[in-house]
Amino acid sequence: MANTTSPVLRPRLENSHRPRIGPDSAGRLMTTAEFDALTYNDCAEGYRYELINGVLVVSPAVSSAETGPNEYLGHLLLVYQESHPNGRCLDESLPERDVFLLNNRRRADRAIWTGLGRMPDERYDIPSIVVEFVSPGRRAAVRDYETKRDEYLGFGVKEYWVIDRFLRQMTVFRTGPEGSIATVIPESQNYETPLLPGFVLPLGTLIARADLRDQSSPSRKSRPPGPSQGGSNG
């Protein structure tokens, strides 16, 4: 009688997929096509991924002092869209979106599309407004006030909002005849834009919401004054 060998049964491993990239992947060279092909399952959770000049940049997830006000901003925009007579001019407002620059991929805190009359195609439709909530540290300030300003406005973004809970103000950058123009709004004032007629941004309320989350963190630190916020003619 011939000998028979029973197959070895191995237990099925659940959730055996391992992310392809994570914090140890920072500095890896990638093309935009390779970056765009990454899926949610390819990336370790708890980090933000950007592609800058062909290099993968991995950063910690933003704090609740930034996500909380951002969620409230999203709520205000949704109420405007659904209840204001001019709300239909707001096509879409999305948090944590990749902005598909020519050679870079930036992760914006919020992207807002207006005036299309349809849902935007995120890969091809340039956001009308990009919003960033400033993170602690001088390096973050330079990135938000200068580097991203040049990238977003150069790409065709009409308004770039930098909401800074440390300086307690918002800076709105636009493109002017000779470079970027900066308008600073203190927390005591509201902000209105012709891109969203009738929408009123209560800046003080956003900063107050960030304060509540900052106060709950034992490691709260204030950022020293950042770089100059003016543009080439502002």
N, C-alpha and C positions, 0 to 999 in steps of 0.2 A: 504494500500500500504506500502510495507516494506521500511524503511528508508535506503538510500544508502549514503555511505560516499566516496567522491572523494579522490583519493590518493593525498598526499601532494607532489608537485613537487619541488625539491630543485635544485638550479642552479648547474651546473657542475663546479667543481673547477679545473681550469687549473694550471698546475705546482704545484700541491698539495703535491708532494713527498718531504719529508724533509730528508736532509742528516742524516745518522745514526751516523756519527762521524764528529768532528770538533775540534777547539782549546780546547774546554772544555773536550775533550776525552783524552787529554794527560795524560799518566800514567796508562791508563786502561790495565789490563792484558789480553793478547790475545795469542792464539796459532798461529803457522804459517798457519795452515789450515784456521782459521778464517780470518786472514789477507789476505791470497791469495784469499778468496772468495769475498772480497770487490770489488764493481764495482765503476765506475766513479761517478754514481749518489749517491752512499753511502757516498761520501766524500764532505765536504764543500770546495768550491773553494778558491784559494788563499793561500793554505798551502801545505806543503810536509809531507808525512806520511812514517814513517819507523817503523820497529819492531826490537827492540834491547833487547835481553835477555828476551823475552816474554813480554816486556812493549811497548806500543804504544807511539811513539815520534812524536809530531806535531810541525813543524817549519814553520815560515813565508816563503812565496815564495821568491826565490832568486831575487836579484836586477838586473837591466838592465846592470850594470857594470860587471855582470857575464854572463847573458844570451846573451848579444851582442857579446862578444868575442867567446862564445861557438857556436853561430850561424855561425860566420865567420869560425871557425875551421871546422864545418860541411860542409860549402861550399868548403873549400880547399880539404877536403877529398873526396867530391863528384867529383870535377874536376879531382883529381888524379885517382879515380876509373874509370872514363869514358874516360880519354884522355891519361893516362900514359901507356906505354907498360906493366908495372908490376901492373897496377891498379886492375887486376882481383884477386890479392891476398887479396884485401880488400873485405870481404864478406858483412859487414854491419857496419854502424856507426849511432847510435841513441842517441838523447839527452834525458835527464830526464828519465832514465830507472831504474827499480828495479833490483838490483843484488841479486839473490836468493842464499844467503849463507846458510850454513847448518842449523843454528838456527835463523839467523837474516835476515832481509830484508832491505838492504841499497838502498837509492835513489841516484844514481850516476848522476853527471852532464852530462857525456857522456860515453857510452860503445861502444867499437870497437872490432869487431870479424875479425880475419884474418886466412887464411890458411885452412878453412873448404872446400872450393869449392862449397858451397851451402849457402842458407839462414839459419841463426842460429835459433835454438829453444832456446828462451831466458830463459826458465826454466831449461834447462839441459846443454846447451853449455856455458862454462865459457868464458867470454870476454878475449881476448888477452890483451887488454889495457883498463884501466879505467882512466877517466880524472876527476879531481875535480878542480874547481876554488875557491880559498880560500875566505871565507867570513870574515867580520871584527870581531875582538875580539880574545882574547887569547884562549877562550874555543873552538872556531872554528878552530884555528890553531892546538891545541892539537888533536882535532878530525881528522883533515885532514892529519896532518903529522905523527901521531903516531897510533891512534886507527884504522883508516881505512887502513893504511899501513899494519898493522899486519893482519887485516881481509882479505883484498884483496889478498895479497901475500900468506897467509896461505891457501886460497881457490884455488889458482892455477893461478891467474892472472899473466901474464908474465911481464908486465910493468904497473906501476902506476904513472901517471903524476899529479903532484901538481903544478898548475899554480898560482903564488902568485903575484898579482899586487902591493901589499904593499912592499914586499921585492924586487920586480922587477926581478923575476927570476922564473925558473921552476926547480923542483926537480923530477928526474926520479928514482923511486925505483924498484929494481929487487931483486930476491932471489939469494943469494950467498951460498957458502958451509957452512958458519957459521952464517947465518942470512941475513938480508936485506942489500943491497948495494945501496948507494945514489949517484947520479951524479947530480951536480948543473949546470944549464945552465943559464948564465946571459942574460938579455934582448938584449944585443948587438950581441948575437950569434943565429944562427939557430940550429935546432935539427933534426937529422936523426936517424932512427931506422931500424935494419934489419927486423923487422916485417912488414915494409912498404917500400920495396926497391925503392929508388928514390923519396920518399916523403920528402919534406923539410918543416919544421914547422918554420915560421917566428915569433919567440917569441916576438920580439919588436913590430910587428904590432898588435898582440893580446893585448899586454899591452897598446899600444897607444889607441886602441878602448875602453878599459876599462877606461882610463884616460878621454876620452871625455864624457863618461857617468857620471863619478865621478864629473867632473867639473860642470855638469849641476845640481847637487844635492846640495842644500844649507847646508845639514847636513853632508857633507863629512868629515870623520875623518880617520886618518891614524891609522893602527893597530900597536901597539908596537911589537918589535921583538918577534917571536913565539918561540916554543920549539926547541931543537936541531933537525936538520933534518937528521942526520946520522943514519945509521942502527947499528946493533950490531958490525959490522966490518967496518963501513964506516963513 
